[in-house]
């Protein structure tokens, strides 16, 4: 492989001004927690007393820096998502250590839904690394498919534990070849592919590896250098304005002139808002003109996607928590459409299978509606990537499902908007999160 295949991200000053949210994912015991521990230790982000607390028989157990639950320490596995923060001279980072076990896929999906990048670890010693036609682990494939489905902008494959194989160069070449083949079949755009040893620290923070400037035939940047240059997820400013109302505040004397009208607080989902714009309330269909846009400190300030705002309208209209304020239909910008039947892709996370006829609550923005599973169209075989006929989705399966809504929702395809095109299904009895829904 040429070096341009190792890393294709383009650095820019704007990239490094924003903190990068990334997750580590992959199969069980691939070294995800150890990798994060290595990043924290080698960037001097761990206090000495904290470091002393994870010493075992004179050795530092890097995984314990993120595995904080007692059950995680007892079993030696990651169960819940652990977030850690560190920074370098170039950038700030927010890391999510996601579980590798199938039964905790729901936690991994939660972490991936807001990530700018995903580092998918691949454990070299679990694979038939000497075989050019080696097969990847199913969980490696599943997590790669999930982060791709969730539109995580940057996907980095880190081939780990190459310090523990007899021929690291052959192992890296064969595993990288298998990953490239899989990514091409699954239509996954790979940002970078890098060999590492999280335990030894080779090629994680520093480029030099045990005195060698080139390791495994790899001459590209270290993993940290790659992460420093990755872009943050851009706000969805090219889509028409949409705003899920989170809180309705009755006016009180705050020094802001609102003519006694209510303030609708929330986060701008897409587009931008400024005084003078005409908005439509969903689901009532009433229209009004924006008279003021307030910042969190109640100062007049125009707001774009990704920022919190308070909106005051020119007249009193019926707006409650869960309603949406939308721009009037625009031919030049993507405008959400009201729908009662949705064609979706679902990552199923419940212990009970998804079957036609079941009722669930669906959360879209801050709006709850009842939905009925109309039809399971097919499921995705994570080993062959084939679409197979199915009548149900088992736990941790991915498939296409048609949903019928009791009340309409305003949505866009997930490929166009990560916010307007995503829903969460919740079991009506247990109230457990049951599925991550992407609108097709």
N, C-alpha and C positions, 0 to 999 in steps of 0.2 A: 504494500500500500504506500502511496505517496504521502508526504507530510500534509498536503492540503486536505486529505481525507481524515487526518487525525483531528483537525480543528478548523472549522470553517466559520466560526463566529467573528463578526467584525466589531472591534472595539471603538467606542466613541466616548467623548467626555460626558454626554448625557447618561450613558449606561452606568457609569461609576458614581454618579451623584445620587442615585436611588439605591436603597438597600435591596439586595437580591434575596428573595424567598426561594429556597430550594429544598427538596426532600431527597432522602436516600431510600431506595427500594430495591426489591429483588427477592431471591429465595431465602429460606431460613438459614441462618448461620453463614451468610455470605460475607459478613464482616461490616455490616452497616453501622452499628453502634461503635465499633472499633475505629472505623474511618472517621466518624464525627469526633470521637475522643482524640484522635491523632490531629485533626484540624485544630481543635481547641488547645491542645497542649503545645503544638509547634508554633501557633500564633500567639502564645503567651496569654490565652484567654481564661486560664484556670488558676485560681489562687492556690498557694502552696498548701494551705491546710485542707482544701478540697482534694488536692492531688494526693496528699498523704492518706486521706480517707479511703482511697481506692487501691491502696497497696495490698498485694496478696503474695506472701512468701517472698518479699523483697522485690517483686515485679509489679509494675503498674498495670492494672486491669482497665484498659481504656474504655471498654464497653460500659463499665459501671458509672462513667461520667454522665451517661444519658439514661441508663436503665434505673429509674428511680423507685419504681414500685417494688414492694417486698416480694411479690410473686415473680417479678422479672428477675430479681437477684437470686431467688431460690431456684428458679427453673432455667436461668441462663438464656432467656428469650425476651424479645421486645413484645409487649402486649398493647400498650397505648402509645400514641404519638407524643414524643418528647421534643419540645422546642428549646433550642439553645441559640445564643447570640454571640457573635464575635465580629471583630473588624480588623482590617489590615490598613496600611497607609493608603491603599487605593479604594477601599470600599467597605461598607457594612453588610453583614449577612444575618439572615434568620434561617436556621436549619430545622427541618422536621425529620426526626428519626422515625420512619414508618415501620410497622411490623411486617415480617415476611411470611408468617403463618397464614394459611388459607382462611382460617376461621376469624382472622382479624383484618380481612380485606376491607371491611367497612371503614376501619381507622385509616388505612392507607388511602382510600378514596377521599376521605375528608381532608387529609393533608395535601393531596394532589390538586384538589379543586381550587386552591388559592395560590398554587406554586408558580413561580416564574421559570423554574428549571427542575429537572429530575435527574439524579445520578443513579443509574441502574447498575448495581454491583453484580458481577458475575464471578463466582468462586471457581478458580481454575482447577483445584484439586478434586472437585466433585464431578468433573467432566472427563471424558476420554480424550484428553488434550492432545495426545500424539496422533489422533485420527483426524485427517483433514475433513472428513464427513461427519464429525461429531454432532450429537443432538443436544440442544440446549434444554435446561430444566423447564418443566411446565410453568413454574411460578415466575421464572424470569420472563417467559413469553407473556404470561398473564399480566404482570405488572407493566411491561412495556406497552402492551395493548391498551391497558387502562389509562396510563398517562398520555398516550396518544389520543385516545377517545376524549379525554378531559381537556384536550387542547393545551397541554403544558407546552409552552413555546420552545423550550430548549431541552433536548434529551441527550444526556452524556452517558456512554457505557464505560464503566471503570472495571477493568479485568483485574481482579484481586488475587492475592496469595500466590503470586508468581515467584515469590522467594522460596516456596515450598515444593516446586516441581523441578525435575531433573534438568530440563532444557526450557528455560523461560522464553527464549526467542521462538522456538517451535510452538510452544503452548500459546503464546500471544498471537502468532500468525494464524493458527488454526481456529482459535476461539473468535478472533476478530473476523475471520472469513465467515464463520457460522452466523455471527451477529449481523454482518452486512447482508448475507443472503436472506435471513429472517426479516430484517428491516425492509428490504426491497419487496419481499412478498407481502408484507403487512402495510406497505406504503407509509413507513415511518421515516421521517426526516431526522437523521442522526446528526447532531451538532458536532460531537467529538467522540473519539474512542481513545482511551488512554490506559496503559498498564500501570498498576500500583501495587504496593504492599502496605496495607494500612497498619499492620503490626510493626513492621520495620520503619515505616515512614518514607519508603522509597517512592519518589515521584508524586507525593501527595502535596506537600507544601514547597519543598525544594526540588529543583530539577536534578541536582546531583544525586546519584544513587551509588552508595558504597564505593565512592571514588571514581565512578564511571560517568562520563558525560552522555553516553548512549547506552540504553538498556533495552533488551529485547528487540534491538533494531529500531527502537523508537527514538526519534530526535525532536519531537514536538514539545510543547510547554507542559509544565506540571498541572495537576488537577486544579490547584488553587489559582494558578494563572489563568486557566480557562474560565473558571467561575468569575474571576474579577472582570472579565471582558464580556460576559453574557448580558444581553439586554433584559431589562425589566419588562413585565407585561404592559403593553401600552393601554392607556384608557380608551374606552370605546367611544371616542369623540366623533367618529365618522358616521355613527348611527343616529337616527332621529332621537330627540330628547325623550327620556322616560325616567320616572321618579316614583319609586314605591314609598308610600306614606307610612312612616314608622310611628309617629307620635303627633297628635293634634293638640296644640297648646292654645288655650283661651288667652286672649291678650291681657297682659298686665303691664304696669308702668315700668318700662325698662329703658326709657330714654329714647326709644325708637318710635317714630310716628307710623302707626299701622292703621290709623283711622278706626281703631277698636276692633279690627278684624282678627280672625284666628291665624296662627302661624302653623304651617305644615312642615314638620321636620323629617329628615331622612337623608339618604345618600343618593346623589345623582347617579343613576345606573348607566345611562348612555346619553350621548350628545352633550348639550350645554344649555344653560338657562340664563336669561337676563330680563329685566323689566321691559314690558311692552309685548312680550310673546303671548300668543293665544294658546291656551292649553285645554285639553279635553279630559274630563274626569272619567275614569273607568272604575266600575261598570255603569254608572248612571248616565253617561253620555253628555252631561252638562259641559258647557264651555265657559271660560272666563279668561281675563287678561291678567298676566302677572304684573303686580304693582311694585313689589319689592322682592329682592333676593338677599337673604341675610347670611352672614358667616356664623360660626359657632359662638363668636363674641358679640353677636347681634349687630354687626356693622354691615352696611350695604356693600355687597360684593358679588359680582357675577360668578357663577360656578360651572365647572365642567365635570364630565364623568369621573367618578372615583372620589369626589369631594362631598362632604356633608353640607347641607344647606337648609335654611328655613325659607319657605315660600309664602308670600302673602298675595292673595288674589284681590282683584278690584271689586269683587262683590261676594256676598255670602253664598256659598254653594255647599251641598251636602257631601262632605268628605270625611271618611273614617280611616282608622288604621287598617292597612291591607289594601286600600284603594291605590290606584295608580294615576299620576298626572302624566299625560302624554302630549307630544307635539301633534298639531294637526297634520293630516296626511301629506307627505311630501314625496314627490316623484324622484327627487335627487338623492334622498337618504333612505336607508332601510327603516321602514316603519313597522312596528309590531302589529300583528293581526289578531283579532278576536276569534278564538277557536274553541269548539266543544269536543272535537275528536283529534287526537294527536298520534302521529306515527313517531315512535321513539326508539332509542337504544337504551337499554337498562342494564346497569351493573347491579346484580341482585345480591343483597347482603344479609337477608333474613335467614334464620334457621329453617323456616318453613318454605317450601317451594312456591314460586309464583305460578298461579294457574288462572285460566280464564274464569270470569265470574266473581272473583274476589273483589272486595271493596277496600279502599285505602283512603287515608287523607293525603292530599298533595299540598306541599308548601311551595309557593312561587313568589319570590320577594317576601312580603309579609302577609300574603293572602293565602288562606286555607280553603280548599274545596275538596269535596268528595269525588273520588274517581273509581271507575270500574274497569277491571282488566277485560277488554273486549276480545282480544285474541293474542296468543303467543305465535308470532310469525315464524321465527326460527331462532336457534341458538348458535353461537360461534364456537367452533372447535378450536381451542387455544393451541392445540398441537399441529393441526393441519391448516388452520385459518379458514376452513370450509364452513359454509352456512348450512346447517343441518335442520331438517324438519323437527319440530318439537311441539309438545303440548304444554310444557311447563319449563320453568327455569329453576334449576337446583341452586342451593347456596353457592355464591361466588361465581355463578355463570353469567355470561354476557349474551344478550340477544335482542332481537327486534320485537317490539310489543306495541299493539294498538290500544290506546287508552280512551275511554269515554268519560267526559267530565260532566258533573252534575250542573256546574255553572261554567261559563266560558272564561278563558284566560287570554291575556294578550302575550303572545310569544313570537320569537323569531327562531329560525334554525340555529342550533348550537354552533354550527360552523360560522355563523355570522355574529353571534353574540353569546359569550359565556354566561352572561347574567340572565338575559331574557329567554335563553334557550335551555335553562336548567331548572329542574324541579327535584324535590325530595319526596319519596313516598314513606309514609308513617303508618304502622299497623294501628287500626282503630281500637283494638282491645288492649294490647300490651304497650302501645305508644313507643315502640322501638323503631328506629330508623331502618327501613326495609330495603330501599333501593335508591340508587342515584340515576336520575332520568335525564337523557339528552334528547332534545327535540330534533327530529330529522327534517 
